[in-house]
């Protein structure tokens, strides 16, 4: 365990991205969720209309791109987002969705909380320290289904499904339908993420970066679209309690280290990131401590 935690810490520090195996989330459950999302995307428009104009803090939302009100571009992406914790919200159709989503949310939430405890230990903290700071007993969780249609023409290789961004939350768990397209940025290069069979991708969001006072990084990632095949993926993301103030853990911001981020309610941070056009890691500017150096005064 101690060796695995050291490896996890290095992954969070150097990459902000890793894969997890032996996770205990059965493949049959993953397939059932993927099938339910496929059926959901195939419903007639009138059965999805009530969720199409939903705002970023509404508990169920359908749409294209990221936020069609501010995108300025149409990305090759259809999505559904469903708040899953503290309370599950989902469309009434298809009939199978609620049961599958509830089980998947519970199992992946347990896995993500276990990973959070290990990340806490990797920072030299008690395993429950991050959970205590962020009130993860009442954590926010969202389930997302993304569908990226084939881009079509021969000149459309590399069409953007979703542009470069970091996630607003703590950890994002992701599996896909066998069609690759997730890229992560590492050492200035975009690298295609190719999963180990049976593994989940895990993406560190902005909250580990804030909580660790910049020691760990939320990874920039993007989605590219395949020319010939549809790509589909399912996401389970956890974040702090919406009412929690997110800020560096005090033990990680003691002299000679300076405080890198100010505190903000997670609800406000999430709404800020979700209400604006994606701009890589620009949402962090909301809480980044500005110094004379960063302001360019000297």
Secondary structure by P-SEA (a helix, b strand, c coil): caaaaaaaaaaaacccccccccccccaaaaaaaaaaaaaaaacccccccccccccccccbbbbcccccccccccccccccccccccbbbbcccccccaaaaaaaaaaaaaaaaaaaaaaaaaaccccaaaaaaacccbbbbbbbbbbbcccccccccccccccbbbbcccbbbbcccccccbbbbcccbbbbbbbcccbbbbbbcaaaaaaacccccccccbbbbbccbbbbbbbbbbbcccccccccccccccccccccbbbbcaaaaaaaaaaccccccccccccccccccccccc
